[in-house]
Amino acid sequence: MAQKTVLQKFSAALSETFTVPTCRWSLIGGAFRFFGGYSIAFFMPSYFNVIYADYKTQYSVLNAVIVSLCGLISSYAGGWISDTYEKKGYFMTKAYICIFAGLAGIPTMFFCTMFQTNFWFSISFLGAEYLVAECFFSPAIAMVLNTISVANRGFAVSVYLFCATIAGTFATWLLGQLATTYDAKNNAYLYGQILFIFVCISYGGSVPFFYLAGRTYTKVKKLEAAEAIEIR
């Protein structure tokens, strides 16, 4: 039997990802989240450097700490909590964490970008945003890996990141177009407003899809649990 090429393996994983309900919903939810995540990563420096021009050094240092430390804590917590409670039979936990991350990220980003008079206030809520909103990725990708076939499991991660990255890339292009159209460089406050709108669309938009992913994931896991009991 001829060995499949990398492209064939990727195509097979792509096809199954959009065929299996849990994988499909989780991927769409992840694409929404990357839409906002890329917007924050690429345009938050512009916001802080223009609004708080006297704090460029502080922002550079604190942003690095926030992204690395707060992001790490959030990611680890999301994975640990979801795995711990799933073992106890709470199969919706992964989805609930993804939903929590989206909903909690909106108010923290609101205070970060819409109150533009105090650097320490804004940077504190940026840290809070990373702390509560970055816990979604581990549970989201785990739902995909736990429901897709073993043969496509490795390339499923590539498919997930590929599709989500396209959404993120589109977001940066669109945000750049809006910033140019509305002359954000000379109306610096617009960076914060546009960022917040993008986050609302992104984070809020992910919620229903992660909920659907959780519902279908729960059905799959309950069926697996029932089959395991019958075998015993």
C-alpha positions as CSV (number, residue, x, y, z in Angstrom):
1,M,0.0,0.0,0.0
2,A,1.4,3.4,-1.1
3,Q,2.4,5.7,1.7
4,K,0.2,8.9,2.0
5,T,1.9,12.2,1.3
6,V,1.9,15.0,3.9
7,L,-0.7,16.8,1.8
8,Q,-3.0,13.8,1.7
9,K,-2.7,13.3,5.5
10,F,-3.5,17.0,6.0
11,S,-6.4,16.8,3.7
12,A,-7.8,13.7,5.4
13,A,-7.5,15.4,8.8
14,L,-9.1,18.6,7.4
15,S,-12.0,16.6,6.1
16,E,-12.6,14.7,9.3
17,T,-12.3,17.8,11.4
18,F,-15.2,19.4,9.6
19,T,-17.2,16.2,9.5
20,V,-17.0,15.3,13.2
21,P,-19.4,17.8,15.1
22,T,-17.2,18.3,18.2
23,C,-14.1,19.0,16.0
24,R,-16.0,21.3,13.8
25,W,-17.5,23.4,16.5
26,S,-14.3,23.6,18.5
27,L,-12.4,24.7,15.4
28,I,-14.9,27.4,14.6
29,G,-14.8,28.6,18.2
30,G,-11.0,28.6,18.1
31,A,-11.0,30.6,14.9
32,F,-13.1,33.2,16.6
33,R,-10.7,33.3,19.5
34,F,-7.6,33.7,17.3
35,F,-9.4,36.6,15.5
36,G,-9.3,38.5,18.7
37,G,-6.0,37.1,19.9
38,Y,-4.1,38.2,16.9
39,S,-5.7,41.6,17.0
40,I,-4.5,42.1,20.6
41,A,-1.0,40.7,19.9
42,F,-0.3,42.9,16.9
43,F,-2.1,46.2,17.8
44,M,-2.0,46.4,21.5
45,P,1.6,47.8,21.3
46,S,0.3,50.6,19.1
47,Y,-2.4,51.4,21.6
48,F,-0.1,51.6,24.5
49,N,2.8,53.3,22.7
50,V,0.5,56.1,21.4
51,I,-1.8,56.5,24.4
52,Y,0.9,56.1,27.0
53,A,3.9,57.4,25.1
54,D,5.8,58.1,28.3
55,Y,5.6,54.5,29.5
56,K,7.1,52.7,26.5
57,T,9.9,51.0,28.5
58,Q,7.5,50.0,31.3
59,Y,5.1,48.6,28.7
60,S,7.8,46.5,27.0
61,V,8.9,44.9,30.2
62,L,5.4,44.3,31.7
63,N,3.9,43.1,28.5
64,A,6.6,40.4,28.2
65,V,5.9,39.3,31.8
66,I,2.1,39.4,31.2
67,V,2.2,37.4,28.0
68,S,4.6,34.8,29.3
69,L,3.6,34.4,33.0
70,C,-0.1,35.2,33.0
71,G,-0.5,33.3,29.7
72,L,1.3,30.3,31.1
73,I,-0.7,30.2,34.3
74,S,-4.0,30.6,32.4
75,S,-3.1,27.8,29.9
76,Y,-2.0,25.4,32.6
77,A,-5.0,26.1,34.8
78,G,-7.4,25.5,31.9
79,G,-5.8,22.2,31.1
80,W,-5.6,21.0,34.7
81,I,-9.1,21.9,35.7
82,S,-10.7,20.5,32.5
83,D,-8.8,17.2,32.9
84,T,-9.5,16.9,36.6
85,Y,-13.2,17.4,36.4
86,E,-13.6,15.3,33.2
87,K,-12.2,12.3,35.1
88,K,-15.1,12.8,37.6
89,G,-17.6,12.7,34.8
90,Y,-18.1,16.4,34.2
91,F,-17.7,16.2,30.4
92,M,-18.9,19.7,29.8
93,T,-16.0,21.2,31.8
94,K,-13.8,21.7,28.8
95,A,-16.5,23.7,27.0
96,Y,-17.4,25.7,30.1
97,I,-13.7,26.7,30.5
98,C,-13.7,27.9,26.9
99,I,-16.9,29.8,27.4
100,F,-15.7,31.3,30.7
101,A,-12.5,32.5,28.9
102,G,-14.4,34.2,26.2
103,L,-16.9,35.9,28.6
104,A,-14.3,36.9,31.2
105,G,-12.0,38.4,28.5
106,I,-14.6,41.0,27.4
107,P,-14.9,43.1,30.6
108,T,-11.1,42.9,31.3
109,M,-10.4,44.2,27.8
110,F,-13.1,46.9,28.2
111,F,-11.2,48.3,31.2
112,C,-7.9,47.9,29.5
113,T,-8.8,49.8,26.2
114,M,-11.7,52.1,27.0
115,F,-10.2,53.8,30.1
116,Q,-7.3,55.6,28.6
117,T,-6.1,58.0,31.3
118,N,-4.0,55.8,33.6
119,F,-1.2,53.4,32.3
120,W,-1.1,51.3,35.5
121,F,-4.9,50.8,35.4
122,S,-4.8,49.7,31.7
123,I,-1.8,47.4,32.0
124,S,-3.3,45.8,35.1
125,F,-6.4,44.8,33.2
126,L,-4.3,43.6,30.3
127,G,-2.7,41.2,32.8
128,A,-6.1,40.2,34.1
129,E,-7.2,39.6,30.5
130,Y,-4.4,37.2,29.8
131,L,-4.9,35.5,33.2
132,V,-8.6,34.7,32.6
133,A,-8.9,34.5,28.8
134,E,-6.0,32.2,27.7
135,C,-7.2,29.1,29.4
136,F,-9.3,28.1,26.4
137,F,-6.7,26.6,24.1
138,S,-5.9,23.4,26.0
139,P,-9.5,22.3,26.5
140,A,-10.5,23.3,23.0
141,I,-7.8,21.3,21.3
142,A,-8.3,18.4,23.7
143,M,-12.0,18.1,22.6
144,V,-10.7,17.7,19.0
145,L,-8.0,15.2,19.8
146,N,-10.4,13.1,22.0
147,T,-13.0,12.8,19.2
148,I,-11.1,12.5,16.0
149,S,-9.7,9.2,14.7
150,V,-6.3,8.1,15.8
151,A,-5.1,8.1,12.2
152,N,-5.7,11.8,11.9
153,R,-5.0,12.9,15.4
154,G,-1.5,14.3,14.7
155,F,-2.5,16.3,11.7
156,A,-5.7,17.5,13.4
157,V,-3.5,19.9,15.5
158,S,-2.0,21.3,12.3
159,V,-5.5,21.7,10.8
160,Y,-6.7,23.5,13.9
161,L,-3.8,25.9,14.0
162,F,-3.9,26.5,10.3
163,C,-7.5,27.4,10.1
164,A,-7.4,29.5,13.3
165,T,-4.3,31.3,12.1
166,I,-6.1,32.3,8.9
167,A,-8.8,33.9,11.0
168,G,-6.2,35.7,13.1
169,T,-4.4,36.9,10.0
170,F,-7.6,38.2,8.5
171,A,-8.3,40.1,11.7
172,T,-4.9,41.9,11.6
173,W,-5.5,42.9,8.0
174,L,-9.0,44.1,8.7
175,L,-8.0,46.0,11.8
176,G,-5.2,47.7,9.9
177,Q,-7.6,48.8,7.2
178,L,-9.9,50.3,9.8
179,A,-7.0,52.0,11.6
180,T,-6.0,53.6,8.2
181,T,-9.5,54.5,7.2
182,Y,-10.3,56.2,10.5
183,D,-6.8,57.7,10.8
184,A,-6.1,56.0,14.2
185,K,-2.5,57.4,14.2
186,N,-3.9,60.9,14.7
187,N,-6.9,59.7,16.7
188,A,-5.1,57.4,19.1
189,Y,-8.1,56.6,21.2
190,L,-9.6,54.7,18.2
191,Y,-7.0,52.0,18.7
192,G,-8.6,51.1,22.0
193,Q,-12.1,51.3,20.7
194,I,-11.4,49.2,17.6
195,L,-9.6,46.6,19.7
196,F,-12.4,46.3,22.1
197,I,-15.0,45.8,19.3
198,F,-12.8,43.1,17.8
199,V,-12.5,41.3,21.1
200,C,-16.3,41.5,21.6
201,I,-16.9,39.9,18.2
202,S,-14.1,37.4,18.7
203,Y,-14.6,36.3,22.3
204,G,-18.4,36.6,22.3
205,G,-18.7,34.9,18.9
206,S,-16.7,31.8,20.2
207,V,-19.2,31.1,23.0
208,P,-22.0,29.4,21.1
209,F,-19.6,27.2,19.1
210,F,-17.8,26.1,22.2
211,Y,-21.1,25.3,23.8
212,L,-22.1,23.2,20.8
213,A,-18.7,21.5,21.0
214,G,-19.3,20.7,24.6
215,R,-22.7,19.2,24.0
216,T,-21.5,16.9,21.2
217,Y,-18.4,16.1,23.2
218,T,-20.5,15.1,26.2
219,K,-22.5,12.7,24.1
220,V,-19.4,11.0,22.7
221,K,-17.8,10.6,26.1
222,K,-21.0,9.3,27.7
223,L,-21.3,6.8,25.0
224,E,-17.7,5.7,25.5
225,A,-18.3,5.4,29.2
226,A,-21.4,3.2,28.7
227,E,-19.5,1.0,26.2
228,A,-16.7,0.6,28.7
229,I,-19.1,-0.5,31.4
230,E,-20.7,-3.1,29.1
231,I,-17.3,-4.5,28.2
232,R,-16.5,-5.0,31.9
